[in-house]
C-alpha cells in the first residue's frame, strides 16, 4: 500500500512552531529588557512568535537587444 501524496513530508520542509520552550521565552524576554535576574521562571508572560514569510523574487526579463 502506498502513502497518500498529502501525507508525505517534503525534504527540508520545516514548519513554524507556535510554541516556544521556557528557555526560548526567557531569551526573548531578556532581549526586550522584560526579564530580571530575580524573576521566577514560572508563570512567564506570553511571548509572541513571529512567523517569517519569504517573498518570492520577481523574474527579470532578459533583453534580446543587448546580445
Number of C-alpha atoms within 10 A of each C-alpha: 3 4 7 7 7 6 7 8 9 7 6 6 6 8 7 9 9 9 11 14 7 12 10 12 20 19 13 17 17 13 10 9 9 12 18 10 7 6 10 9 13 7 7 13 12 9 13 11 13 9 10 7 6 6 6 6 6 6 6 6 6 8 7 6 5 5 5
